[in-house]
């Protein structure tokens, strides 16, 4: 039995498009990220970090094709100024910061999904 499986798809996917046929109840999650309009520029390390808005859509699809649950959410993450300042001149801060921001955003959406399932 597969509990969790994931696959990367082109960023052009939207829930208006037909979802693949399923043989077991399947939770589809579409996501993307956009610039939130916020930036932070640092001298040490020399970097400009953007705030991001993460967009999520989730749908539980049954084998009949019926969608029994749908959720949409936006999670905004600003640049972690204290983390940037604490890194000094350490290389690779951008990858770590954006990784942390996306991880926190996915965690927030995951909590939203779990709370919806546990309260219904």
N, C-alpha and C positions, 0 to 999 in steps of 0.2 A: 504494500500500500504506500503510495506517495503522499506524504503530508505536506511538503513544501517543495515546489519546483519553480525555477525562474528562467526567463529567457529574455535576452535583449532584443528589442525591436526598433525599427526606425522611429525617430522622434516625431514623425508625421501622424502617428496613431492617435485617434480620438475615439471616445466611446460611441460617437455617432456611427462610426464604421462598424460593420458586422464583426462581432467577436468570433473566434474559432469555436466550432462545435465541441462540446465536452461530453464525456461519458460518466463523470462524477461531478458533484458540486465543486465549483472552482471559483476562487477569488482572484479576479484580475485587478492589478494595480497599474495605472499609468502615472508617470511622473515626469517632471521637467523642472528646470531652474531658470530664472531670469534675474537680471540686475534689479535690485530694489530701489536704486537711485541714490544710495548711500555709499560713500567711499571714505577710506581713511588712508592718509599718506604718512609714511614713517621715514625718518632719516636713518635710524639704526634699528633694524636692518632697513636698507633702502627698498621700500616696497609700497605699492598702492593696493590696498585690499578693498574689494567691493562687498557690500551687503548683498544678500541674495534672497529672493522669494522663491520658495519651492512650492510647486503646484502638484496636488495629488488628486486622483480620482480612483475610487475603488468600486467594484461591482461583483456581487456574488451571483454567478450564473449556474442554473440547474441544467441537467441534461435535456430537459424539454425546451431549453432556450429562454425560459423565463428568468428575469432578473429579480431576485428576491430582496436584494439589499443594494443600496448605492450610497456612496459618501463622496463628498468633495471637501477639500481643505487647502488653505494656503498657510504656509509657515514661513515667517520672515526671520532671517538671521542677520544680525549686524556683525561687523568685524570685531573680533575679540581684542580690543585695544590692549588690555593688560597682558594677554598672551603674546601679542606682537612685541610690546616693550620688554617683556621678560626674556625674549629670545636673543636679544643683543644682535650680534652680527652672524648668528647661526644660519647656515644655508638651508633652504628647503622649507621655510616657514609657510610659503603659500600653499604647498601641497597639504601640509598638516592642518592649517587653518580651514581650508575648504573641505578637507576630509572630515574634520570635527563638525563643521557647520552642517554638512549633508547628513552625517550620522545623527546629529541632534534632531534635524528636521524629520528624518525617517522614523526616529524613535517617537517623536511627538505624534506622527500620523499613526504609527503602530498602536500607541496608547489609545488614540481616538477610536480606531477600529475595534480593539479589544473591549473598550468600555461600551461601545454600541452593542457588541455581541453578548456581553455579559449582563447587560441591563434589559435586554429584550427577550 
